[in-house]
Each structure stands twice: as structure tokens, then as C-alpha cells.
Amino acid sequence: MPEGRRPGTLWSRRAEREGSTDFGAPFTLFTYRITKYDPSRRDASGAFTEPDWTSMSDVGKAIRGEVLSPERYLATEDSYVAYILWFFDRPGLAHLRMTGVETANLGENLKKSMRDPKTFDPRFLTIAPEEDGILLRADIAAVCRMVLREIFWCRLEVAERFFVHFGWDYYVYVGSPVPWDGSADIHPIPLFVGECPSPHGRPADRVPEFHLSVFDKITGTCLGDIPVDGSSLEKVRRVLGVSAEHPAYGIFDLDGDRRIRFEAEFDMALDGDRFCYELNAT
């Protein structure tokens, strides 16, 4: 992905659409990509041109004639965590929210992690991934390590104010109201920070759109998408049962209480006996 993005001002179009100015005064969100990949080794399109390790599963493999040791992996991971915490500390936030949580194979992945005493962190056992769960600073490092090690996946966010998104191949994206100041002494292993939008969230200049996907309950076949008129972030958050700090971005199952709340908010009857529903918030 090419570097380069001007910071964007967030606020008024969304607030006007919702008839609210709860988002406060306009502010600037600076967006960056954090990587271990040296930009001097990229081609004209921005693609990294040399083989390199991309996950913890590469520990023990020889790459460019050098075996990736657990110590080298951990030192690099430490750098990522240090950079993320540097960005988190600057705006004076009290916490982050876990969003887009994906916990498939969480138990199996934890057991696999526990088999290697060199890299296992006992704090992993204290983390309970939960959609919209509050994450205090003391736990941010452990969650970042778990996501980087592909134990589970989530985004870390405070809607419209801050985010940390984890991408493929050990890329991390950060959005902050405080710009990067070029610090080079965060950690002994320097990383590369460049202006770049995140591909894992709603772009700053996009007005939210919502639609309902309908699936046959027996076959799982998608029967179509229905635009959800009159939607707002507030309504969608109430349907999902999440806080105002949740970005209400992603694809969400409408089952149980969510389906009931959706019917009440949008005055629409859903047939939970015949169909399954997903709310797509993009």
C-alpha cells in the first residue's frame, strides 16, 4: 500500500445526518502505518521486494540465510508494542475498546502458545476478548501480543478519536489526534512509521451506510440485501448493545436480543424461524 495521506477532519457530515453534534468540535485524526519493513527495499508501487518473516509461525525458519530466533521475534514484537503505547499515551485516553473481535480457535491457539515457555506470556490467560470490552492501559500490551501472534483478532478503538488496527503480514495501523513526531528512541529496534490510511476500518471521509443481509436458515444461502433506511450510528449502537465509543463498523449477526432491538428501532418484523440476518455497517 502506498504511503501518503493527508490528515482528515472528522465531524460534521455524520453529525448533520444524525441531527446531532455529540461528536464535539472538529478535530484532526492522523493515520499511520507501522512496519518493520525498510521502505528503501520497496519498489515503485510500494511493495516490499525482499523475503522476510511475517508472523510468529516463522520462528525457527531460515530467512535470507538467518534463522529467526524466539529472542529476535520477541524483540521485534516488543518494538511494536512500544510504538503502539507511545501513540496511545499521547492523547491522554483512559482506555480503548475491543471491536470486531474474532475468537475462532481461541482455546486451541492458547494451548499451542502455552507449549513454548520461551514465548508464552501468562497474562494471556487473564484476557477475556469481548466485543466493546474496555481495555485499560495495563492490558493493552498483552492484547497486542495476542493479536500479533494470531491467538485472536480485534481492533482497538475509541470511535472517532483513536484506533489501532492489525493487518496481514505484521502491519499495524494507528489513527491518533496527536501526530507522530519522528521519535527514534522508543525501542532499540526501530520501526518505520509512514502516513497511511487503515484498510481495516471506515475511512474518515465516508458517511456510514447500513444494510441487512438475509440468509436462508436451512441452506445458508444469501437471499439478498435490504438497505436500512433512517439508520444512524446511535440507532445501530443501540441495536448492537454497544457503547458510544464503538465505531459500529463491521458485519454483525442479528440474533436473540439484537434482533428484538432491531425490530423495535426500525419498526421492521424479522422472521427468525426461517431466516438469519446480518447487519452490515460500512
Stockholm file with secondary structure:
# STOCKHOLM 1.0

chainA/1-282         MPEGRRPGTLWSRRAEREGSTDFGAPFTLFTYRITKYDPSRRDASGAFTEPDWTSMSDVGKAIRGEVLSPERYLATEDSYVAYILWFFDRPGLAHLRMTGVETANLGENLKKSMRDPKTFDPRFLTIAPEEDGILLRADIAAVCRMVLREIFWCRLEVAERFFVHFGWDYYVYVGSPVPWDGSADIHPIPLFVGECPSPHGRPADRVPEFHLSVFDKITGTCLGDIPVDGSSLEKVRRVLGVSAEHPAYGIFDLDGDRRIRFEAEFDMALDGDRFCYELNAT
#=GR chainA/1-282 SS CCCCCCCEEESHHHHHHHTCCTTCSCEEEEEEEEESSCGGGBCTTSCBCSCCCCSGGGTTCEETTEECCHHHHHHHHHHHHHHHHHHHHTTTCSEEEEEEEECTTHHHHHHHHHTCTTTCCGGGGGCCCCTTCEEEHHHHHHHHHHHHTTSSEEEEEETTTEEEEECGGGCEEEEESSCCCCCCCSSSSCCEEEECCCTTSCCTTCCCCEEEEEEETTTCCEEEEEECTTCCHHHHHHHHTCCTTSCCCEEEECCTHHHHHHHHHHTCCCCTTTEEEEEEEC
#=GC SS_cons         CCCCCCCEEESHHHHHHHTCCTTCSCEEEEEEEEESSCGGGBCTTSCBCSCCCCSGGGTTCEETTEECCHHHHHHHHHHHHHHHHHHHHTTTCSEEEEEEEECTTHHHHHHHHHTCTTTCCGGGGGCCCCTTCEEEHHHHHHHHHHHHTTSSEEEEEETTTEEEEECGGGCEEEEESSCCCCCCCSSSSCCEEEECCCTTSCCTTCCCCEEEEEEETTTCCEEEEEECTTCCHHHHHHHHTCCTTSCCCEEEECCTHHHHHHHHHHTCCCCTTTEEEEEEEC
//
